[in-house]
Amino acid sequence: MRMRQDNASGSAHDYVPRGRRRGRTWRITALPLAALIIAAVGSWGYLQQGKPDMPKIDVSLIRPAAGGAGVAAGIVDPNGPVQQTKYGPLTAADRDFLSKVRLAGLWEGPAGRKAQERSSSQLVKIAGQHLIAGHADLDAKDIAISREFNVPLPVEPNALQTGWLNEMDNAKTPQEFDKVFANRLRNAHGKVYVLLSGIRAGTRNTMIRSFAQYCMNTVLDHMTVLERTGDVDFSTLPKPPAPADATPADLKNVQQTKYGPLSASDRDMLWRVKLAGLWEKPSGLQAQQRSQNALVKTAGEHLIAGHTDLDAKDIAIAREFNFQLPTEPNNDQKSWMAEMAAAQSPTAYDSVFANRLRAAHGKVFQLLAAERAGSENAMIRSFAQYAMNTVLDHMTVLEKTSMVDFNQIPPPAKPVLLASTAPAKHVNLVMLVTMLIVAAVISVVVLRELYGRRSGPQS
């Protein structure tokens, strides 16, 4: 049988029958096509991975996120309009609050279920159970309120939250899982706790105010059970804001105690609790003489009793830490007391009393929340929570006077847009593009090899 040579330098071994050549051509051409198919399928699978099980909520109750991907991820326009409702104005901060409560449930409930499977610690499992139950309850209420206000809610965790869940999945041992679980969740709960305190203190919407307080109780429960696991590293938590008047030396002066480090912000909290008592207790006493409103007098009685109790505890803790407390009100507080004294009628007095005191309590409430969420000192955290309960009682009785003008109360901070809050699947599009580029490069290399062999050197 004769063998054909295609060129002068060719040999019998170079010859490939026509049918086999077409087969080889088909296989080589199919290679880049297969690479592209694998890339597309793999990318689709990648987009699906890391999505935790949804809490058992009827998602048909959630208004569709008609605002696009940003709304789906829980991103609220900080400059959005103020919506008038029968419960009072609904601001961008209020809508952001509803969105963040839903976002929390989209990853914390699934994290709690992971704990039942991955952890060998009974305390971690208990914490997980609290997360599951707490967010099932909050989700149901959040969805109902959002429907009332026609506010769209997110339907999937954001990129950060998905990353935290993946961290838990990637933990090599039960002990490593427990560390990731406790610290990621405690960190997140602390941030939400501070945000909720701002909403509770400053919103003009009565339904939002009530729900914010309800959420704070749940978040506090979650922080507490997470701390009981013994796995929380408090040094990694976001720190309370430094006092505005703190010097660099104050900030560097961290006192080591048996309860943990005592920072400038911790000392500032002790200072401000005592400072509050120096004008609020006298104001409560004055209300018994100047007001003719039984509700205002009752609020005054709460101020007297509450600050008598807080003062005693504050003084004892300050003595433990060898810290000097203030002995007289500051200039602002003196001016507020003078304003009350100068009121021309009982009604005018009641208005000044209720509004000055309610505004001041709202600010202290948020400061205490930041300390409870972020202090490394166990005694300070405990006292901050105790003081918050007292301040909340005072805000509540002041609001019950019906004399509070919420337009005079500092509003919650506007939502902040962060790139990291985008939906996880939009971040994963980077992986899709990368895989397609790799497939395209493989295609070019293989095709060049194919046609280079077919053309070969010519004589």
Protein Blocks (a to p, Z undefined) as FASTA:
>chain_A
ZZddfbfkbcfklpccfklmmmmmmmmmmmmmmmmmmmmmmmmmmmmgopacdddddfkl
pccdfkbjmlmnopacfkbccdddfkbpcdfklmmmmmmmmmmmmmmmmmmmmmmmmpcc
fklmmmmmmmmmmmmmmmmmmmmmmmmnopacdfbdcfklmmmmmmmmmpmbfklmmmmm
mmmmmmmmmmmmmmmmmmmmmmcbfklmmmmmmmmmmmmmmmmmmmmnopacfklpccdd
ddfklcfklmmmccddfkbpcdfklmmmmmmmmmmmmmmmmmmmmmmmmpccfklmmmmm
mmmmmmmmmmmmmmmmmmmnopacdfbdcfklmmmmmmmmmpcbfklmmmmmmmmmmmmm
mmmmmmmmmmmmmpcbfklmmmmmmmmmmmmmmmmmmmmnopacfklpccdddddddfkl
pcfklmmmmmmmmmmmmmmmmmmmmmmmmmmmmnopaZZ
